[in-house]
């Protein structure tokens, strides 16, 4: 569970999550004031009051790492209108992945990348290719993520990387690639619908022969 303990005060000084995670330079250099206002308006974490601002107040203790904070931030900016903001947040998140010790924060960072690019596949050139790239990145850390999930849970959650990549390949007519991904998904025990996907793909493949 992530928690923040913070003291609020009025000041022009950068504070809040931005200061706590030492992201002030990135905050000022990568976004315009208009974009910062958009982020301030949209980003309201669970339990935050109406007066919450991402860069105001003083946080003196948090269980969140910088990467956890950033991947959680990406989710509010996956629409076409805010795509550029989301992409810059993702870029920053990836730049600090090497500093992260907890594999699930890396796993979920890649998941947010999948959502960002797949949601915009029809409007942004190259977004579908990037979605595929992030599916593959998430799959690449699956074994370590699986171990981390099973420490506290008896079952695994849905794995977006496997699922989305199989869907993409099937839509592209790459049925053998889709089947290969679905079989890996099923073997690793992630998605409950993987077995049904395998059966459907095998039927479609048999009809093409």
N, C-alpha and C positions, 0 to 999 in steps of 0.2 A: 504494500500500500504506500502510495506517495503522499507525503504530507509537507506542508509549508507552515512555518511559524513566522509571522511577519508583523511588523509595526508600520502603520500607515502615517504618512505626514505629507504636507504640501511642500513641494520643492521642485525646482527646475533641474535638479540633479538626477541623473539616470539612476534608477534603483530597480526594485522588483526582480523578476526572474532574469532579466537582461544583465543586471549588475551582479546578481548572485552567481551566475554562471560565467562571468567575465566575458560577456559578449558585446560590450559597449562599442568597441571599434567597428565590429561587423555591423551592428545596429545602425550606426551613424554613416558608415561608408557604403553599405550595400543597398540602402533604401532611402528614398526621398522622404521628406516630412509628410507628404500626402500619403505615401505608402505606409509609413509608420502609423499614421492615424487610422488607416484601414485595418492594420494588424491590431491596434489597440481596441478598435470597435468589435472585431470579430473574435479575438481570442479571450474567452471567458472560461477558465477551467472549472470543473465540477466543484460546486460549493462556494465559488467566488461571488462576492456581492456585486451589485450593479455598478459600484464605483471602482471596481477592480481595473487596474491598468498594468499591462505587462512590464512597463519600465518605471513604475512608481512604487514607493513604499520600500521598506527595508526587510528583507528576508534574512534571518540569522540562523536558521536551521532548516534543511530540507533533505529528504531521502532520495531526491531526484538527481541523476547525473546530467551533465550538459546534453549528452546524446538522447537520453530519455525525454528531456524537455523539448528538444528540437523535433524529434519524430512525432511527439504529441502535438506540436505546433503545426506541422505540415498538413494535418488532416482538415484544418479549416480553410485551406487554400488550394484545393484541387479542382475548383471550378475553372472554366475557361477564362472568366473575367479576372481571376486572381492567379492564373497559372504561373506567371512570371515570378510572383512572390513565393509561391510554393516551391518552384524549381530552385530558387536561391536558398531557401531554407534547407532543402534536401542537399544541395551542394555543400552547404556549411556542415550539415550533419555528417556527410560522408568524409569530410576533411578531418574529422576528429574521431572516426571509428577506431583508429589504431590506439586511441587513449582509453577505450572502453573495455572493461573487464567482464561485463555481464553479457553473455551471448544473446539473450532474448532482446536486449535493446538494439543489437545489430540486426537481428532477425526482423523485428518490427519496423526498423528504419527502411529496410528493403521492401517491406510490405507497403509502406506509405509511398515508396517510389513507384510500385506497380500501380497503385490506385491513381496517383497523380498523372502518369502517362497514359494509362489505359482509358481513363475518363476523357482524355483529350485527343484520342487517337484519330478522330475524324476531323479535328479542327487544327491540329498542330502537326506540321510536317515532321516526320521522323519519330513521332510520339509512340507509334505502335512498336517500332524497333526498340525503343528505349524501354517500353513495357516488357518486352521479351527479355531484354538485358537484366531488368530487375527481378523478373521471375527466376532467371538462372542464378542470380546472386543469392536470392533467398533459398533456393534449392541447395546451393553450395554450402550453406551453414546448417542444413537441416539436421544432420546427425548430432551435432553439438546442441542444437536447439531442442531436439527430441529428448536428450538426456536431461536438460534443464527443466523442461515441462514435466517430465515424469518424476522428478524429485518431490513435487507437491500434488500431482494429479495422477489419477489412474488411467485417464484417457487423453488422447491428443486432440487439440483443437483443429479446426479446418485449416488447411495449408493453402493460402491463396496462390502462392507461386506455382505449385503443381497444378492446381485446378485451372488457373487462368491460362497457363501455358498450353495445357491440353485443349482448352476451348479455342485459343488463337489458332493453333495448328489445324484443328478440325475445320474451323471456318475458312482457313486458307487452302483446304483440300489436302493438307499434308497428313493423311490419315495414319500412316505408319509412324510418323513422329509423334502424333497425338497418342497413339496406342502405347508407344514406348514410355512416354511420360506418365500415362495413366497406370501402367504396370509398376513403374517405380513408386508412384504414389501409393498404390495398393500394398505393395511389398513393405513399405515403410510404415503403413498403418495410419495415415493422416486423415484422408477424407472418406467419409462413410459412403459417398456415391461413386468412389473410384471403381468398384467392381462392376456397377451398372454401366459406367462409362466404357469400361473394357469390353463388356458384352455387346454394347451398341456399336462400338467401333469395329469390332471383329465382324459383325454382321454387314456393316457398310463396306468393309474391305472385301469380304467374300463376294459381294454383289458386283464389285468392279472387276473381278477376275474373269 
